[in-house]
């Protein structure tokens, strides 16, 4: 490729991406000056910024070192350099890596074909001084004058080449934008995200914990957290029960043969937790997904067209041997509870079933306050990782697109994102601070019915193969909760809150009246979004001051506090303090007669 062709190709790349990529080199140059023995891995541009994986040797790097590195970066930019491209043979590139002590770069070069020419970029000042050289495909901005606002934001660990058996490197992250306003807005969102971090709130609100003795990625839910997950799971199940789904139950271990038959073993065998029988040595696996089990229930007796569609649902825990370095809070775990469901239907029922599932998804996410949904239509690519007849795939992909259009979905199409057995509609929900999260899914599957020999008798008395539709409304309940906690910042809607009401006593003279209030609260039946539980309340009658009790209830983000004093007892009233983001100070207060308290709470 000529220099002109290279230049034209680089200009086609988004300017901001080129700037961010250049900043990763500037960061490496700064690190090299501050830590001469540092060894460099890779440093790409990413969404909103850039990073570089670096081996600092014995030096221990933390977030406190970032201002020093950033200051050095700004000093390098002030030297006014250009990004000068050059090429080396593989042998020249190896000599460069060896002479500079760059063992990680040497490994990268060694993997390239001997005949390949390798591109390098050198930051060169106008007086011809070389600041830093790195092997890189590019592209970059032409010179330092084009670099916009940036900031280093955090330090993390990253295994070299993403392999947890390899050395752990230090990853330095930075962000960069075209304008200061964009950078400031991003940093404000980051601060808000930190305050909403579900790992932080999970501890503060006593929702879940982890134990080294139990194992990484295996969350333990406290009584409060268990209420929250049960409320959400029950709500999801109730929506599907209303749509004709029946609950089933499947065991947590299964013979490996099941996943070999379904095709999962060949695709995901390295994610299985294996279990060996001590009695006869038989090999089992901890259940990583539920679809093969539900297929066996369908296959357990003869079916006719009159029964179709057959709909199963289950909220059950699955187990996947995720890499330790990829685990994070509830977002990525090894034990995940799926609100899973499967429909077995005729081909002419596909559209109607998808429409019903889309309706369920919309209702649930409207209820939890994340009604802005986008849909990704995930198709197969030309790779050979997919199973099944390409003609069936083409038909299925056409059907999900047709369903997306008819249901008025805001959708986009993505090749290569399909499941190995069929195309799918993946739903993305936007949270309170504008971040998008993948949540629900609807997936078509022609492969497993074929591999398991599923069939029903049609109107003509002939055997016909059903279509299998996979669906999850919440997806992984753990992952959903990580999103929901951060979306609400822990201020859950009244119907979902683990503790909905706390009675706060002014003094110990109101004990009898508190008993009356407790009787009223015990009779409250909630109907938003459905009747699934009686009111959840506690009493704080400690000797602490009322101010301290209010602060404690606020810290635990309890939506309603009932303040009870002698005057309230005398007038048979309750002072109600309700969290309200729209109200000044975040709460509103009013008096409610005891006889009306039940109706008042039911209407929250």
Order of alpha helices (4+ residues) and beta strands (2+ residues): alpha-alpha-beta-beta-beta-alpha-beta-alpha-alpha-beta-beta-beta-beta-alpha-alpha-beta-beta-alpha-beta-beta-alpha-alpha-beta-beta-alpha-beta-beta-alpha-beta-alpha-beta-beta-beta-alpha-beta-beta-beta-alpha-beta-alpha-beta-alpha-beta-alpha-beta-beta-alpha
